[in-house]
């Protein structure tokens, strides 16, 4: 990959990470379970 392609992929992976975190947070609000702060901290319910 050249420099331009690496920058593009890096930018898109960052965006994908932001979308994943947003989905985890908003998914908690849409679920029937209560909101768990540990879910945000470690990525899965304790």
LOGU-43092 format. One record per atom (N, C-alpha, C, O): atom name; residue number from 1; y, x, z. Coordinates in Angstrom, 2 decimals. Layout:
+----+-----+---------+---------+---------+
:  a :   k :       Y :       X :       Z :
+----+-----+---------+---------+---------+
: CA : NUM :       Y :       X :       Z :
...
+----+-----+---------+---------+---------+
END
This chain:
+----+-----+---------+---------+---------+
:  a :   k :       Y :       X :       Z :
+----+-----+---------+---------+---------+
:  N :   1 :   -1.18 :    0.84 :    0.00 :
: CA :   1 :    0.00 :    0.00 :    0.00 :
:  C :   1 :    1.24 :    0.89 :    0.00 :
:  O :   1 :    1.28 :    1.95 :    0.62 :
:  N :   2 :    2.23 :    0.43 :   -0.70 :
: CA :   2 :    3.48 :    1.19 :   -0.67 :
:  C :   2 :    4.34 :    0.71 :    0.51 :
:  O :   2 :    3.99 :   -0.23 :    1.21 :
:  N :   3 :    5.47 :    1.37 :    0.70 :
: CA :   3 :    6.34 :    1.08 :    1.84 :
:  C :   3 :    6.83 :   -0.37 :    1.84 :
:  O :   3 :    6.87 :   -1.02 :    2.89 :
:  N :   4 :    7.18 :   -0.87 :    0.68 :
: CA :   4 :    7.69 :   -2.25 :    0.58 :
:  C :   4 :    6.61 :   -3.26 :    0.97 :
:  O :   4 :    6.89 :   -4.24 :    1.66 :
:  N :   5 :    5.38 :   -3.04 :    0.54 :
: CA :   5 :    4.28 :   -3.93 :    0.87 :
:  C :   5 :    3.97 :   -3.89 :    2.36 :
:  O :   5 :    3.69 :   -4.92 :    2.96 :
:  N :   6 :    4.03 :   -2.70 :    2.97 :
: CA :   6 :    3.78 :   -2.59 :    4.41 :
:  C :   6 :    4.83 :   -3.34 :    5.21 :
:  O :   6 :    4.50 :   -4.01 :    6.19 :
:  N :   7 :    6.08 :   -3.25 :    4.80 :
: CA :   7 :    7.16 :   -3.99 :    5.48 :
:  C :   7 :    6.95 :   -5.49 :    5.35 :
:  O :   7 :    7.16 :   -6.24 :    6.30 :
:  N :   8 :    6.54 :   -5.93 :    4.16 :
: CA :   8 :    6.30 :   -7.35 :    3.92 :
:  C :   8 :    5.17 :   -7.87 :    4.81 :
:  O :   8 :    5.31 :   -8.91 :    5.46 :
:  N :   9 :    4.05 :   -7.14 :    4.84 :
: CA :   9 :    2.90 :   -7.55 :    5.65 :
:  C :   9 :    3.27 :   -7.54 :    7.13 :
:  O :   9 :    2.89 :   -8.45 :    7.87 :
:  N :  10 :    4.00 :   -6.53 :    7.56 :
: CA :  10 :    4.42 :   -6.44 :    8.96 :
:  C :  10 :    5.29 :   -7.65 :    9.34 :
:  O :  10 :    5.11 :   -8.24 :   10.40 :
:  N :  11 :    6.21 :   -8.00 :    8.48 :
: CA :  11 :    7.08 :   -9.15 :    8.73 :
:  C :  11 :    6.27 :  -10.44 :    8.81 :
:  O :  11 :    6.51 :  -11.27 :    9.69 :
:  N :  12 :    5.34 :  -10.61 :    7.91 :
: CA :  12 :    4.54 :  -11.84 :    7.89 :
:  C :  12 :    3.59 :  -11.92 :    9.08 :
:  O :  12 :    3.35 :  -13.02 :    9.59 :
:  N :  13 :    3.06 :  -10.80 :    9.54 :
: CA :  13 :    2.21 :  -10.82 :   10.73 :
:  C :  13 :    3.02 :  -11.19 :   11.97 :
:  O :  13 :    2.52 :  -11.89 :   12.85 :
:  N :  14 :    4.26 :  -10.71 :   12.05 :
: CA :  14 :    5.13 :  -11.10 :   13.15 :
:  C :  14 :    5.41 :  -12.60 :   13.14 :
:  O :  14 :    5.40 :  -13.25 :   14.18 :
:  N :  15 :    5.67 :  -13.13 :   11.96 :
: CA :  15 :    5.91 :  -14.56 :   11.81 :
:  C :  15 :    4.66 :  -15.36 :   12.20 :
:  O :  15 :    4.75 :  -16.38 :   12.88 :
:  N :  16 :    3.51 :  -14.90 :   11.77 :
: CA :  16 :    2.26 :  -15.57 :   12.11 :
:  C :  16 :    2.03 :  -15.57 :   13.62 :
:  O :  16 :    1.56 :  -16.57 :   14.17 :
:  N :  17 :    2.35 :  -14.48 :   14.28 :
: CA :  17 :    2.23 :  -14.42 :   15.74 :
:  C :  17 :    3.15 :  -15.42 :   16.42 :
:  O :  17 :    2.74 :  -16.08 :   17.38 :
:  N :  18 :    4.37 :  -15.55 :   15.93 :
: CA :  18 :    5.31 :  -16.52 :   16.50 :
:  C :  18 :    4.81 :  -17.95 :   16.32 :
:  O :  18 :    4.93 :  -18.77 :   17.23 :
:  N :  19 :    4.25 :  -18.24 :   15.17 :
: CA :  19 :    3.71 :  -19.57 :   14.91 :
:  C :  19 :    2.53 :  -19.86 :   15.85 :
:  O :  19 :    2.40 :  -20.96 :   16.37 :
:  N :  20 :    1.67 :  -18.86 :   16.05 :
: CA :  20 :    0.52 :  -19.04 :   16.93 :
:  C :  20 :    0.95 :  -19.32 :   18.36 :
:  O :  20 :    0.40 :  -20.20 :   19.02 :
:  N :  21 :    1.93 :  -18.58 :   18.86 :
: CA :  21 :    2.43 :  -18.80 :   20.22 :
:  C :  21 :    3.06 :  -20.18 :   20.33 :
:  O :  21 :    2.85 :  -20.88 :   21.31 :
:  N :  22 :    3.83 :  -20.56 :   19.34 :
: CA :  22 :    4.44 :  -21.89 :   19.34 :
:  C :  22 :    3.39 :  -22.99 :   19.34 :
:  O :  22 :    3.54 :  -23.99 :   20.03 :
:  N :  23 :    2.33 :  -22.81 :   18.58 :
: CA :  23 :    1.26 :  -23.80 :   18.54 :
:  C :  23 :    0.56 :  -23.91 :   19.90 :
:  O :  23 :    0.22 :  -25.00 :   20.34 :
:  N :  24 :    0.37 :  -22.78 :   20.57 :
: CA :  24 :   -0.26 :  -22.82 :   21.90 :
:  C :  24 :    0.62 :  -23.57 :   22.90 :
:  O :  24 :    0.12 :  -24.37 :   23.69 :
:  N :  25 :    1.91 :  -23.31 :   22.86 :
: CA :  25 :    2.82 :  -23.96 :   23.81 :
:  C :  25 :    2.94 :  -25.45 :   23.52 :
:  O :  25 :    2.77 :  -26.27 :   24.43 :
:  N :  26 :    3.22 :  -25.82 :   22.27 :
: CA :  26 :    3.37 :  -27.23 :   21.94 :
:  C :  26 :    2.05 :  -27.99 :   22.03 :
:  O :  26 :    2.05 :  -29.18 :   22.32 :
:  N :  27 :    0.94 :  -27.32 :   21.80 :
: CA :  27 :   -0.37 :  -27.95 :   21.96 :
:  C :  27 :   -0.62 :  -28.38 :   23.38 :
:  O :  27 :   -1.28 :  -29.40 :   23.62 :
:  N :  28 :   -0.11 :  -27.63 :   24.34 :
: CA :  28 :   -0.27 :  -28.01 :   25.74 :
:  C :  28 :    0.47 :  -29.32 :   26.02 :
:  O :  28 :   -0.02 :  -30.15 :   26.78 :
:  N :  29 :    1.64 :  -29.50 :   25.43 :
: CA :  29 :    2.41 :  -30.72 :   25.65 :
:  C :  29 :    1.75 :  -31.93 :   24.97 :
:  O :  29 :    1.89 :  -33.05 :   25.45 :
:  N :  30 :    1.03 :  -31.70 :   23.90 :
: CA :  30 :    0.38 :  -32.79 :   23.19 :
:  C :  30 :   -0.99 :  -33.15 :   23.77 :
:  O :  30 :   -1.51 :  -34.23 :   23.50 :
:  N :  31 :   -1.56 :  -32.25 :   24.55 :
: CA :  31 :   -2.89 :  -32.52 :   25.10 :
:  C :  31 :   -2.80 :  -33.48 :   26.29 :
:  O :  31 :   -1.72 :  -33.72 :   26.82 :
:  N :  32 :   -3.93 :  -34.01 :   26.68 :
: CA :  32 :   -3.96 :  -34.96 :   27.80 :
:  C :  32 :   -3.99 :  -34.25 :   29.15 :
:  O :  32 :   -3.79 :  -34.87 :   30.19 :
:  N :  33 :   -4.25 :  -32.94 :   29.12 :
: CA :  33 :   -4.29 :  -32.18 :   30.37 :
:  C :  33 :   -2.87 :  -31.82 :   30.81 :
:  O :  33 :   -1.94 :  -31.84 :   30.01 :
:  N :  34 :   -2.73 :  -31.49 :   32.09 :
: CA :  34 :   -1.42 :  -31.08 :   32.57 :
:  C :  34 :   -1.08 :  -29.70 :   32.03 :
:  O :  34 :   -1.95 :  -28.94 :   31.61 :
:  N :  35 :    0.20 :  -29.39 :   32.05 :
: CA :  35 :    0.67 :  -28.11 :   31.52 :
:  C :  35 :    0.26 :  -26.98 :   32.46 :
:  O :  35 :    0.48 :  -27.06 :   33.67 :
:  N :  36 :   -0.35 :  -25.95 :   31.91 :
: CA :  36 :   -0.81 :  -24.81 :   32.70 :
:  C :  36 :   -0.03 :  -23.56 :   32.30 :
:  O :  36 :   -0.10 :  -23.12 :   31.15 :
:  N :  37 :    0.73 :  -23.00 :   33.25 :
: CA :  37 :    1.47 :  -21.79 :   32.94 :
:  C :  37 :    0.54 :  -20.62 :   32.69 :
:  O :  37 :    0.90 :  -19.69 :   31.96 :
:  N :  38 :   -0.64 :  -20.65 :   33.28 :
: CA :  38 :   -1.60 :  -19.56 :   33.03 :
:  C :  38 :   -2.04 :  -19.56 :   31.58 :
:  O :  38 :   -2.42 :  -18.52 :   31.05 :
:  N :  39 :   -1.99 :  -20.71 :   30.93 :
: CA :  39 :   -2.35 :  -20.79 :   29.52 :
:  C :  39 :   -1.41 :  -19.95 :   28.67 :
:  O :  39 :   -1.84 :  -19.28 :   27.72 :
:  N :  40 :   -0.14 :  -19.98 :   29.01 :
: CA :  40 :    0.85 :  -19.18 :   28.28 :
:  C :  40 :    0.65 :  -17.70 :   28.58 :
:  O :  40 :    0.73 :  -16.87 :   27.68 :
:  N :  41 :    0.39 :  -17.38 :   29.84 :
: CA :  41 :    0.30 :  -15.97 :   30.24 :
:  C :  41 :   -0.89 :  -15.25 :   29.63 :
:  O :  41 :   -0.76 :  -14.09 :   29.22 :
:  N :  42 :   -2.05 :  -15.89 :   29.56 :
: CA :  42 :   -3.25 :  -15.18 :   29.11 :
:  C :  42 :   -3.85 :  -15.77 :   27.85 :
:  O :  42 :   -4.78 :  -15.18 :   27.30 :
:  N :  43 :   -3.35 :  -16.89 :   27.36 :
: CA :  43 :   -3.81 :  -17.43 :   26.10 :
:  C :  43 :   -4.93 :  -18.44 :   26.18 :
:  O :  43 :   -5.31 :  -19.03 :   25.17 :
:  N :  44 :   -5.48 :  -18.65 :   27.37 :
: CA :  44 :   -6.50 :  -19.68 :   27.53 :
:  C :  44 :   -6.45 :  -20.19 :   28.97 :
:  O :  44 :   -6.02 :  -19.47 :   29.87 :
:  N :  45 :   -6.90 :  -21.44 :   29.19 :
: CA :  45 :   -6.82 :  -22.01 :   30.53 :
:  C :  45 :   -7.74 :  -21.27 :   31.50 :
:  O :  45 :   -8.80 :  -20.78 :   31.13 :
:  N :  46 :   -7.30 :  -21.21 :   32.73 :
: CA :  46 :   -8.11 :  -20.54 :   33.77 :
:  C :  46 :   -9.11 :  -21.49 :   34.38 :
:  O :  46 :   -9.87 :  -21.10 :   35.26 :
+----+-----+---------+---------+---------+
END
